[in-house]
Structure formats: C-alpha cells, structure tokens
C-alpha cells in the first residue's frame, strides 16, 4: 500500500523532478579541467544540500582534487542497508560545434533532455534522490537504511576514491550496493548487468634518432620509428581478428551454453547497429556472434597513434618519435597483471635495435561477474518490473567500471547491483548526450520499488 501511494506521489511530481534535474545539469562540473574546479565543487554542494533538505545527514569530504559527498538516512532498525553510488562530474563537452544546443543549457526535444551529464551520470543518479524523497514524504521513514556515496572524479578514473573508501569503510558498510551508471539493453528493454569486462591500457612511446632526419640523406640507414610502430601494432592481432600475444587466451572463461542462448534470444538488430555506427559491415573474432564479441570476449584496439609530419603539403623526413595508445578489454578469468606482463614482453620482443621504446601502463581493471541468483539481484528484477512495467533482461557489458571492483574489494560486499535506466544510444561522452524523460521517470519508480523489495529480502544481509 505504501509503495503504491509512493508511486502515485512520484507520478504527481514528475514535472517538478524534471525542473530540478535541469538545474543540476546546468552546472558545468567537468572534472578533468582545472578551470572548472569551482563548478565541480558547486555540483557537490548542490547534491549535498539537496540530500540534506530531504532529511539525510550529509557531509562533503575534500580530497586532493574533487569532493566526495556522503549522506545517510539510517533510521530503519534491523533493516538492511543500501549504498547508492553515483557521480556528479561529467565529461568535457567538446567538440562544441557538434551540439545542437549548448551542453550546459539543458534542452527538451522530442521527449529527451539534451545536456552533458544527462544520462552519465547526473540523470540516473538523481532518480534515487527523488525516489527516497517520495518515500519519505509518504511514509516518514525509509523501509531500509540508505547511504549515498557521490564522487566528482569518476570521469578521470576516480583517483581519490580508493583512499576515501578505505579510510571510511565503516561508514560505507552496506548489505547491498547499487550503481546506476549503465543502460537498458535497448530502448524499452530494461536490463540488469551481471558482467563487466576488465581493462588493460597502455601508451607506447618510440624514440629513434635524436631529431627528425632528411629521408633522402638518411633513408635506408636507420629504423623509422613510425614504421616500427606500425609493424608492432599490426602484429598484435592476426588476420582473423584474434589477439596474437602469446598466452592471451589461456585464462579466458568460456561462455556457458545458457549464456549463449540468452544472448541469442536478445536478437541484436545488426542492420540497425550498422546504420547507427555508419558502417557497412561488422567484424571480429570468428566463431562468436556480434553480441558475444561486444560483451563477453576479450579484445585489443589501437585507441590513438601519432608521429611524423601530417600537415599540409610535403615534408620528407624520417620522424624521430612515434607513439600510440592501446587498450585490451578482458573477460573472466583474465588477470590484468598477467596480461600486462605478456603484452609488454611481446611488444619489447618486436622492437628492433636502434629504437627505444617506453611502455607506460595507463589503467587496469579486473573483469567481473555477479551471481544472478542472489536475492539482491532478484529484488532488483522485481523492482524494475514495477517501475518499467516489464521484467528486465540480463546482460553482460563490454565496458569496464573499476569502481565496481574497488567496492567489492574494499567493502567486501558481493551484493552489487549494476542497473541502468538510459539507452545505449543516449550518447554518453558524445555531443548531444540525452536522457529520455520517460526513462528518468521509470527510473525513479524503479528506485523507489527497490527500497521495498530489498526490505522484504532480508537474507541479502550477510550472515
């Protein structure tokens, strides 16, 4: 009865929630730019003040870069505790000329709100704030204890969060953690993510001669760093799309038959995907479907490459330097430390005498699988069915979110919910990022239902 009254309350306040979201989206909280540091701080204060107004005990903790907001409402004696993670920082909006409307002047068109941070992650995180507000307005208390952990450095790799979590692990202790920084499987098909790929990410810097050389005078005498780099990158993968690093696949956990059947049942529309991507064909590892390749198989990609002359006209040189960035997406049970060592050994073996190579590890994260049959996941499935009017599908995500592994390690909680209310085509990190207001509304309803479903699933608490 309380849940139904709460859902009616949410429906009645839909427009107000949207207006408040627009105010949040106007803050240019770009964490990577130092000239936006005051805006990032302003966004943290906006979140903290909002949570305080609806009845949460709130603190804003400084870090070496951007603040962490911690808030709690823990008046449900004997009930489980839910920790809600979100981030209020956003990606840089560039290129600005590709936005139809300014990125920090939210615009509503065709049922979507367009703004940087609309779906990643301000809009999705804010659904939980509005959900607890509605429950408190109806019932005066929450059916579970709720804590919020909201950071301002997610888009730069969360450099301060690990230390913060270790120093405040007692405050952050929870029975269930929910992270809504994901998406539905497709528009109108809600999903629960139960698997993430890991990440190994490197920068390669090659140095040949001390300075650029005349290609006529010195060509044929020394190795050209750009050509060496191109050769190394080409040999990282075989012609059939397999990663060629020795031992790369040794620890890969094969997909189970039920997973392959479920992925196949999701009916990925390849024609629509090619149209959306603007390509004529899909490619990848043979023996696996596009859905399997994009979510549950390891990959290697060159993310950027530089070196030599690329300006207008001609400049006949042998470049002195060349560089590239290379990322590998990992799957269970690949260990980033093992893969990193094998990558470095292989690349160094391919580097000829006369060229110096520096290999810098930029980022690493382990892959993750969450047990689907635990009670927290089932509670989330029921909540999404209530909020969206249909049960969710279960999917694996091709991306990497290091915060999930960090939470599992530091907070020792296996009940981690990876939920998402947006759509894959919302354009996170891209110009014209958007969030459908129907999904925003359904997300609030689902978040509210989740509180009650977790309360009824008391065995989600550790023994």
C-alpha positions as CSV (number, residue, x, y, z in Angstrom):
1,X,0.0,0.0,0.0
2,X,2.8,2.4,0.9
3,X,4.6,1.6,-2.4
4,X,1.5,2.3,-4.4
5,X,1.0,5.6,-2.7
6,X,4.7,6.4,-3.3
7,X,4.4,5.6,-7.0
8,X,1.4,7.9,-7.2
9,X,3.4,10.6,-5.5
10,X,6.2,10.2,-8.0
11,X,3.7,10.4,-10.9
12,X,2.2,13.6,-9.5
13,X,5.6,15.3,-9.1
14,X,7.0,14.3,-12.4
15,X,7.4,17.8,-13.8
16,X,9.0,19.2,-10.6
17,X,11.6,16.4,-10.7
18,X,12.4,17.3,-14.3
19,X,12.8,21.0,-13.5
20,X,15.2,20.1,-10.6
21,X,17.2,17.9,-12.9
22,X,17.6,20.7,-15.4
23,X,19.1,22.9,-12.6
24,X,21.6,20.1,-11.8
25,X,22.5,19.7,-15.5
26,X,23.3,23.4,-15.8
27,X,26.4,23.1,-13.6
28,X,29.5,22.5,-15.8
29,X,31.1,20.1,-13.5
30,X,33.9,18.9,-15.9
31,X,36.3,17.2,-13.5
32,X,39.3,17.0,-15.9
33,X,39.6,20.8,-16.4
34,X,41.2,22.8,-13.6
35,X,39.3,25.9,-14.7
36,X,36.0,24.1,-13.8
37,X,37.2,23.1,-10.3
38,X,34.8,25.6,-8.7
39,X,31.9,24.3,-10.8
40,X,32.7,20.8,-9.7
41,X,32.7,22.0,-6.1
42,X,29.4,23.7,-6.7
43,X,27.9,20.5,-8.1
44,X,29.0,18.7,-4.9
45,X,27.4,21.3,-2.8
46,X,24.2,21.1,-4.9
47,X,24.0,17.4,-4.2
48,X,24.8,17.7,-0.5
49,X,22.2,20.5,0.0
50,X,19.6,18.6,-1.9
51,X,20.0,15.4,0.2
52,X,20.1,17.5,3.4
53,X,16.8,19.2,2.5
54,X,15.0,15.9,2.2
55,X,16.2,14.6,5.6
56,X,19.6,13.0,5.1
57,X,22.6,13.5,7.3
58,X,25.2,14.9,4.9
59,X,28.9,15.6,4.8
60,X,31.1,16.8,2.0
61,X,34.6,15.5,2.3
62,X,37.5,17.2,0.5
63,X,40.0,15.1,-1.4
64,X,43.2,16.0,-3.3
65,X,41.1,17.0,-6.3
66,X,37.3,17.0,-6.1
67,X,34.9,16.4,-3.1
68,X,33.1,13.3,-2.1
69,X,29.5,13.6,-0.9
70,X,28.4,11.2,1.8
71,X,24.8,11.1,3.1
72,X,22.8,8.7,5.1
73,X,19.3,8.1,6.5
74,X,19.7,5.1,8.8
75,X,16.6,5.0,11.0
76,X,15.3,1.6,9.9
77,X,16.4,-0.5,12.9
78,X,17.1,-4.1,11.9
79,X,16.6,-3.5,8.2
80,X,19.2,-4.0,5.5
81,X,21.4,-1.1,4.3
82,X,21.5,0.1,0.7
83,X,24.5,2.1,-0.5
84,X,23.8,4.1,-3.6
85,X,26.8,5.1,-5.7
86,X,26.8,7.9,-8.3
87,X,29.0,10.6,-9.7
88,X,28.2,14.3,-10.3
89,X,31.2,15.1,-12.6
90,X,30.9,15.0,-16.4
91,X,33.0,14.5,-19.5
92,X,34.3,17.6,-21.4
93,X,31.6,18.7,-23.9
94,X,33.9,19.2,-26.8
95,X,33.5,19.4,-29.8
96,X,31.1,22.2,-29.0
97,X,30.2,22.9,-32.7
98,X,28.5,19.4,-32.9
99,X,26.0,20.2,-30.2
100,X,22.6,21.4,-31.4
101,X,22.1,23.3,-28.2
102,X,24.7,24.3,-25.6
103,X,25.8,21.4,-23.4
104,X,25.1,23.2,-20.1
105,X,21.9,24.8,-21.2
106,X,19.6,21.8,-21.0
107,X,17.1,21.5,-23.8
108,X,14.0,19.3,-24.1
109,X,13.2,17.9,-27.5
110,X,11.0,15.0,-28.6
111,X,10.8,13.8,-25.0
112,X,14.5,13.8,-24.3
113,X,16.6,16.2,-22.2
114,X,19.8,17.1,-24.0
115,X,22.8,18.1,-21.9
116,X,26.2,16.9,-20.8
117,X,25.6,14.6,-17.9
118,X,22.0,13.9,-18.8
119,X,22.5,10.1,-18.7
120,X,26.1,9.9,-17.5
121,X,25.5,10.1,-14.6
122,X,23.5,13.0,-13.2
123,X,20.1,12.0,-14.5
124,X,20.5,8.3,-13.5
125,X,21.9,9.0,-10.1
126,X,19.3,11.7,-9.4
127,X,16.5,9.1,-9.8
128,X,17.5,7.6,-6.4
129,X,17.4,11.0,-4.7
130,X,13.8,11.6,-5.9
131,X,12.8,8.1,-5.0
132,X,13.9,8.4,-1.4
133,X,12.3,11.8,-1.2
134,X,9.0,10.4,-2.4
135,X,9.1,7.5,0.1
136,X,9.9,9.9,3.0
137,X,7.1,12.2,2.0
138,X,4.6,9.4,2.1
139,X,5.8,7.2,5.0
140,X,8.0,9.5,7.1
141,X,10.8,6.9,7.1
142,X,12.5,4.5,4.7
143,X,11.9,0.7,4.7
144,X,15.7,0.2,4.6
145,X,18.7,2.2,5.7
146,X,20.1,4.2,2.7
147,X,23.5,5.7,2.2
148,X,24.8,7.8,-0.7
149,X,28.3,7.9,-2.0
150,X,28.6,10.5,-4.7
151,X,32.0,11.4,-6.2
152,X,33.4,14.1,-8.5
153,X,36.2,12.2,-10.2
154,X,34.7,9.2,-12.0
155,X,35.4,10.7,-15.4
156,X,39.1,10.9,-14.6
157,X,39.4,7.4,-13.2
158,X,38.4,8.1,-9.5
159,X,41.9,8.7,-8.3
160,X,40.8,9.8,-4.8
161,X,38.0,7.3,-4.2
162,X,40.1,4.2,-3.2
163,X,41.8,6.0,-0.4
164,X,38.5,7.6,0.7
165,X,36.7,4.2,0.8
166,X,39.5,2.6,2.8
167,X,39.5,5.4,5.3
168,X,35.7,5.5,5.6
169,X,34.9,1.8,5.1
170,X,33.0,1.6,8.4
171,X,30.7,4.5,7.3
172,X,30.2,2.9,3.9
173,X,29.3,-0.5,5.2
174,X,26.2,-1.9,3.5
175,X,24.4,-5.1,2.6
176,X,23.6,-4.1,-1.0
177,X,25.3,-1.6,-3.3
178,X,23.6,-0.2,-6.3
179,X,25.3,1.6,-9.2
180,X,23.1,3.1,-12.0
181,X,25.8,4.1,-14.5
182,X,24.7,1.6,-17.1
183,X,21.9,1.4,-19.6
184,X,19.0,-0.7,-20.8
185,X,19.6,-3.4,-23.4
186,X,17.8,-1.2,-25.9
187,X,15.1,1.5,-25.8
188,X,12.2,0.0,-23.9
189,X,14.0,-3.2,-22.9
190,X,15.2,-2.7,-19.2
191,X,18.2,-4.7,-18.1
192,X,20.4,-5.8,-15.2
193,X,24.1,-6.1,-15.9
194,X,25.7,-9.1,-14.4
195,X,29.1,-9.0,-16.0
196,X,31.8,-6.4,-16.9
197,X,34.9,-6.7,-19.0
198,X,38.2,-5.6,-17.4
199,X,40.8,-3.3,-18.9
200,X,44.5,-3.1,-19.7
201,X,45.5,0.2,-21.2
202,X,49.0,1.3,-22.4
203,X,50.8,4.1,-24.0
204,X,53.8,3.2,-26.3
205,X,56.5,5.9,-27.0
206,X,59.2,5.1,-29.6
207,X,62.4,7.1,-30.0
208,X,64.7,6.6,-33.0
209,X,67.2,9.3,-34.0
210,X,67.7,12.3,-31.7
211,X,65.8,14.5,-34.2
212,X,63.9,14.3,-37.4
213,X,66.1,13.4,-40.4
214,X,66.1,14.2,-44.1
215,X,64.7,11.0,-45.7
216,X,66.8,11.4,-48.8
217,X,70.1,11.7,-46.9
218,X,69.4,9.1,-44.2
219,X,66.7,6.8,-45.7
220,X,67.9,3.1,-45.7
221,X,70.3,3.6,-42.8
222,X,68.1,3.5,-39.7
223,X,64.8,2.2,-38.5
224,X,61.9,4.7,-39.0
225,X,60.0,4.8,-35.6
226,X,56.6,5.3,-37.3
227,X,57.2,2.2,-39.5
228,X,58.4,0.2,-36.5
229,X,55.3,1.3,-34.5
230,X,53.0,0.4,-37.4
231,X,54.6,-3.1,-37.6
232,X,54.3,-3.7,-33.9
233,X,50.6,-2.7,-33.9
234,X,49.9,-4.8,-36.9
235,X,51.4,-7.9,-35.3
236,X,49.3,-7.5,-32.1
237,X,46.4,-9.2,-33.9
238,X,46.3,-11.9,-36.5
239,X,44.4,-11.7,-39.8
240,X,41.4,-13.5,-38.4
241,X,40.9,-10.9,-35.6
242,X,42.5,-12.9,-32.8
243,X,44.9,-11.2,-30.4
244,X,48.4,-12.6,-31.2
245,X,50.0,-12.1,-27.7
246,X,51.2,-15.5,-26.6
247,X,49.1,-16.8,-23.7
248,X,46.5,-14.0,-24.1
249,X,43.6,-16.5,-24.1
250,X,45.0,-19.0,-21.6
251,X,42.7,-18.0,-18.7
252,X,39.6,-16.9,-20.7
253,X,36.4,-18.4,-19.1
254,X,34.3,-19.8,-21.9
255,X,30.7,-18.7,-22.2
256,X,28.3,-21.2,-20.8
257,X,25.7,-22.6,-23.1
258,X,22.8,-20.9,-21.3
259,X,24.6,-17.6,-21.7
260,X,24.9,-18.1,-25.4
261,X,21.3,-19.0,-25.7
262,X,20.2,-15.9,-23.7
263,X,22.4,-13.6,-25.7
264,X,21.0,-15.0,-28.9
265,X,17.4,-14.5,-27.6
266,X,18.1,-10.8,-27.2
267,X,18.0,-10.5,-31.0
268,X,20.6,-7.8,-31.6
269,X,19.5,-5.9,-34.7
270,X,22.7,-6.0,-36.8
271,X,21.2,-3.8,-39.6
272,X,20.2,-1.1,-37.1
273,X,23.5,-1.3,-35.4
274,X,25.4,-0.9,-38.7
275,X,23.2,2.1,-39.6
276,X,23.7,3.7,-36.2
277,X,27.5,3.2,-36.4
278,X,27.7,4.3,-40.1
279,X,29.5,1.2,-41.3
280,X,28.7,-1.3,-44.0
281,X,29.9,-4.4,-42.1
282,X,30.7,-5.8,-38.7
283,X,33.8,-7.8,-38.0
284,X,35.5,-9.6,-35.1
285,X,36.6,-12.9,-33.7
286,X,35.3,-15.8,-35.7
287,X,33.0,-18.3,-34.0
288,X,31.2,-15.8,-31.9
289,X,28.1,-13.6,-32.5
290,X,28.3,-9.8,-32.5
291,X,26.6,-9.8,-29.1
292,X,29.1,-12.2,-27.7
293,X,32.0,-10.3,-29.2
294,X,30.9,-6.9,-27.9
295,X,30.2,-8.0,-24.3
296,X,31.9,-11.3,-23.4
297,X,35.0,-11.9,-25.5
298,X,38.4,-10.2,-25.0
299,X,39.6,-7.6,-27.4
300,X,42.6,-5.4,-28.4
301,X,42.2,-2.0,-30.0
302,X,44.5,0.9,-31.0
303,X,43.0,4.0,-29.5
304,X,45.3,6.6,-31.0
305,X,48.5,7.0,-33.0
306,X,50.9,9.8,-33.7
307,X,54.3,10.6,-35.2
308,X,55.9,12.4,-38.1
309,X,54.5,15.1,-40.4
310,X,50.8,15.3,-41.0
311,X,50.4,19.0,-42.0
312,X,49.5,20.4,-45.4
313,X,51.9,19.6,-48.3
314,X,55.1,17.7,-48.2
315,X,57.9,17.3,-45.6
316,X,60.2,14.4,-46.4
317,X,61.5,13.3,-43.1
318,X,62.3,10.2,-41.0
319,X,60.5,11.1,-37.8
320,X,62.4,10.8,-34.6
321,X,59.4,9.8,-32.5
322,X,56.2,7.9,-32.7
323,X,53.5,6.8,-30.2
324,X,50.3,5.0,-29.7
325,X,47.7,4.1,-27.1
326,X,46.5,0.5,-26.9
327,X,43.6,-0.9,-24.8
328,X,42.6,-4.5,-24.2
329,X,39.2,-5.5,-22.8
330,X,39.5,-8.5,-20.6
331,X,37.0,-11.2,-19.5
332,X,36.8,-13.6,-16.6
333,X,39.3,-15.1,-15.6
334,X,41.9,-13.0,-17.2
335,X,44.2,-11.2,-14.7
336,X,45.2,-7.6,-15.8
337,X,48.7,-8.1,-14.1
338,X,49.3,-11.2,-16.1
339,X,48.0,-9.7,-19.4
340,X,50.1,-6.6,-18.8
341,X,53.3,-8.6,-18.4
342,X,52.6,-10.6,-21.5
343,X,51.8,-7.5,-23.6
344,X,55.0,-5.7,-22.5
345,X,57.2,-8.8,-23.1
346,X,55.6,-9.3,-26.6
347,X,56.0,-5.6,-27.6
348,X,59.6,-5.4,-26.5
349,X,60.4,-8.5,-28.4
350,X,59.0,-6.9,-31.6
351,X,61.1,-3.7,-31.1
352,X,64.3,-3.8,-33.2
353,X,67.7,-2.5,-32.2
354,X,68.2,1.2,-32.8
355,X,64.7,2.1,-31.5
356,X,64.0,2.8,-27.8
357,X,60.5,2.0,-26.5
358,X,58.8,3.2,-23.3
359,X,55.7,1.3,-22.3
360,X,53.5,3.1,-19.8
361,X,50.6,1.4,-18.1
362,X,47.7,4.0,-18.0
363,X,44.9,2.0,-16.4
364,X,43.9,-1.5,-15.4
365,X,40.8,-3.1,-14.1
366,X,39.7,-6.7,-13.5
367,X,36.7,-8.3,-15.2
368,X,33.7,-9.1,-13.0
369,X,30.8,-11.5,-12.9
370,X,27.9,-11.1,-10.3
371,X,25.9,-14.1,-9.3
372,X,22.5,-13.7,-10.9
373,X,20.5,-15.8,-8.4
374,X,21.3,-13.9,-5.2
375,X,18.3,-12.2,-3.5
376,X,19.5,-8.7,-4.1
377,X,19.5,-9.2,-7.9
378,X,16.1,-10.8,-7.8
379,X,14.8,-7.9,-5.7
380,X,16.1,-5.5,-8.4
381,X,14.4,-7.6,-11.1
382,X,11.1,-7.2,-9.3
383,X,11.6,-3.5,-8.8
384,X,12.4,-2.9,-12.4
385,X,9.3,-4.9,-13.4
386,X,7.3,-2.5,-11.2
387,X,9.0,0.6,-12.5
388,X,9.1,-0.2,-16.2
389,X,6.1,-2.4,-16.5
390,X,8.1,-5.3,-17.8
391,X,10.8,-7.6,-16.4
392,X,14.5,-6.9,-17.2
393,X,16.7,-9.0,-19.3
394,X,20.2,-10.0,-18.0
395,X,23.2,-8.8,-20.0
396,X,27.0,-8.5,-19.8
397,X,28.6,-5.1,-20.5
398,X,31.6,-4.7,-22.8
399,X,32.9,-1.7,-20.9
400,X,34.9,-1.5,-17.7
401,X,33.9,0.3,-14.5
402,X,36.8,0.0,-12.0
403,X,34.7,1.3,-9.1
404,X,32.8,-1.9,-9.1
405,X,35.9,-4.0,-8.4
406,X,37.0,-1.4,-5.8
407,X,33.8,-1.7,-3.9
408,X,33.9,-5.4,-4.0
409,X,37.4,-5.4,-2.6
410,X,37.2,-2.6,0.0
411,X,33.6,-3.1,1.2
412,X,33.6,-6.9,0.9
413,X,30.1,-6.9,-0.5
414,X,29.0,-9.4,-3.1
415,X,25.5,-7.9,-3.5
416,X,26.4,-5.3,-6.2
417,X,23.5,-4.2,-8.4
418,X,24.5,-2.8,-11.8
419,X,21.4,-1.1,-13.1
420,X,20.7,1.5,-15.8
421,X,17.7,3.5,-16.9
422,X,19.1,5.1,-20.0
423,X,19.5,3.7,-23.5
424,X,22.7,2.7,-25.4
425,X,22.0,5.4,-27.9
426,X,21.9,8.2,-25.3
427,X,25.3,9.4,-26.5
428,X,27.2,9.3,-23.2
429,X,30.6,11.1,-23.7
430,X,29.4,12.3,-27.1
431,X,27.9,15.6,-28.4
432,X,24.1,15.8,-27.9
433,X,24.1,13.5,-24.9
434,X,20.5,12.9,-23.9
435,X,18.1,11.0,-21.5
436,X,14.5,10.2,-22.3
437,X,12.3,11.8,-19.6
438,X,10.1,8.7,-19.6
439,X,13.2,6.6,-18.6
440,X,14.0,9.2,-16.0
441,X,10.5,8.8,-14.6
442,X,10.6,5.0,-14.8
443,X,14.0,5.0,-13.1
444,X,12.6,6.9,-10.1
445,X,9.7,4.4,-9.8
446,X,12.1,1.5,-10.0
447,X,14.4,3.0,-7.4
448,X,11.5,3.5,-5.0
449,X,10.3,-0.1,-5.6
450,X,13.9,-1.3,-5.0
451,X,13.8,0.0,-1.4
452,X,10.7,-2.0,-0.6
453,X,11.9,-5.1,-2.4
454,X,15.3,-5.1,-0.6
455,X,13.4,-4.7,2.7
456,X,11.5,-7.8,2.0
457,X,14.6,-9.7,1.0
458,X,16.3,-9.6,4.4
459,X,18.5,-12.6,3.6
460,X,20.5,-10.2,1.4
461,X,22.2,-9.3,4.7
462,X,25.5,-11.2,5.4
463,X,25.3,-14.0,7.9
